């Protein structure tokens, strides 16, 4: 495995940890944290997909390459803006979804007096 694949591997591990927390945990708070971790992992994967490294040159912001005066360097080092726009949109959406899930978790605690989903199922009458 090369060193360039390491960020993808770490993002995938983060994704698996988030999925595990959502699927395997019984505590509502742990499920909410797992949902947040999963969202961060997806955002990280999107940013990694949009990054483009130039061979033999260190990463540099496209504005520092001289702009349109040095067009080949700009095209070779430019980063795809679409994944960055998707991540910004995803951050805003995930904030509202997290707020909604936290509010639902608080309402569940008010009704059942516990965050354990197994005990919530047993309290149904």
C-alpha positions as CSV (number, residue, x, y, z in Angstrom):
1,X,0.0,0.0,0.0
2,X,1.4,3.4,-0.9
3,X,1.4,6.4,1.2
4,X,-1.0,8.2,-1.1
5,X,-3.8,5.7,-0.2
6,X,-3.4,6.3,3.6
7,X,-5.9,9.2,3.8
8,X,-8.5,7.1,1.9
9,X,-7.9,4.2,4.3
10,X,-8.3,6.4,7.4
11,X,-11.5,7.9,6.0
12,X,-12.9,4.5,5.3
13,X,-12.0,3.4,8.8
14,X,-13.9,6.5,10.1
15,X,-16.8,5.5,8.0
16,X,-16.9,2.0,9.3
17,X,-16.7,3.3,12.9
18,X,-19.7,5.5,12.3
19,X,-21.7,2.7,10.7
20,X,-20.8,0.4,13.6
21,X,-22.0,3.0,16.1
22,X,-25.3,3.5,14.3
23,X,-26.0,-0.2,13.8
24,X,-24.6,-1.9,16.9
25,X,-25.2,0.5,19.8
26,X,-28.4,0.7,21.8
27,X,-27.8,4.1,23.4
28,X,-29.5,7.0,21.5
29,X,-26.6,9.4,22.3
30,X,-24.1,6.9,20.9
31,X,-26.2,6.5,17.7
32,X,-26.3,10.3,17.3
33,X,-22.4,10.5,17.7
34,X,-22.1,7.7,15.2
35,X,-24.3,9.6,12.7
36,X,-22.0,12.6,13.1
37,X,-18.9,10.5,12.6
38,X,-20.4,9.0,9.5
39,X,-21.2,12.4,8.2
40,X,-17.6,13.6,8.8
41,X,-16.2,10.5,7.1
42,X,-18.4,11.1,4.0
43,X,-17.3,14.8,3.9
44,X,-13.6,13.7,4.2
45,X,-14.0,11.2,1.3
46,X,-15.6,13.9,-0.9
47,X,-12.7,16.3,-0.2
48,X,-10.2,13.6,-0.9
49,X,-11.8,12.7,-4.2
50,X,-11.6,16.3,-5.3
51,X,-7.9,16.8,-4.4
52,X,-5.5,16.5,-7.3
53,X,-1.7,16.3,-6.6
54,X,0.8,17.3,-9.2
55,X,3.6,14.9,-9.8
56,X,7.0,16.1,-8.6
57,X,5.7,19.4,-7.2
58,X,4.4,20.2,-3.7
59,X,0.7,21.0,-3.4
60,X,0.1,24.7,-4.1
61,X,-2.9,26.9,-4.1
62,X,-4.0,27.6,-7.7
63,X,-3.9,31.4,-7.0
64,X,-0.2,31.2,-6.3
65,X,0.6,29.7,-9.8
66,X,0.2,33.0,-11.6
67,X,-3.4,32.7,-12.7
68,X,-4.2,32.7,-16.4
69,X,-0.7,33.9,-17.2
70,X,0.6,30.4,-16.4
71,X,-2.5,28.4,-17.6
72,X,-0.8,24.9,-17.8
73,X,0.3,25.1,-14.2
74,X,-3.2,26.4,-13.2
75,X,-4.9,23.5,-15.0
76,X,-2.5,20.9,-13.6
77,X,-2.7,22.1,-10.0
78,X,-6.4,23.2,-9.8
79,X,-8.6,21.3,-7.4
80,X,-12.1,20.3,-8.5
81,X,-14.5,22.8,-6.9
82,X,-17.6,20.5,-7.2
83,X,-16.7,18.2,-4.2
84,X,-15.9,21.3,-2.1
85,X,-19.3,22.8,-2.9
86,X,-21.0,19.5,-2.1
87,X,-19.1,19.3,1.3
88,X,-20.2,22.8,2.2
89,X,-23.8,22.0,1.4
90,X,-23.5,18.7,3.3
91,X,-22.1,20.5,6.4
92,X,-25.2,22.8,6.5
93,X,-27.6,19.9,6.0
94,X,-25.8,17.7,8.6
95,X,-26.0,20.5,11.2
96,X,-29.8,20.7,10.8
97,X,-30.2,16.9,10.8
98,X,-28.1,16.6,13.9
99,X,-30.2,19.3,15.7
100,X,-33.3,17.4,14.7
101,X,-32.0,14.1,15.9
102,X,-30.9,15.6,19.2
103,X,-34.3,17.1,19.7
104,X,-35.9,13.7,19.0
105,X,-33.5,12.1,21.4
106,X,-34.5,14.5,24.1
107,X,-38.2,13.9,23.5
108,X,-37.6,10.2,23.8
109,X,-35.8,10.7,27.1
110,X,-38.7,12.9,28.3
111,X,-41.2,10.2,27.4
112,X,-39.3,7.0,28.4
113,X,-36.8,8.3,31.0
114,X,-33.9,6.4,29.3
115,X,-31.6,6.6,26.3
116,X,-31.5,2.8,25.9
117,X,-33.5,1.7,22.9
118,X,-34.0,-1.8,24.2
119,X,-35.7,-0.5,27.4
120,X,-37.8,1.8,25.2
121,X,-39.1,-1.3,23.4
122,X,-39.9,-3.1,26.6
123,X,-41.8,-0.1,28.0
124,X,-44.3,-0.2,25.1
125,X,-47.6,-1.4,26.4
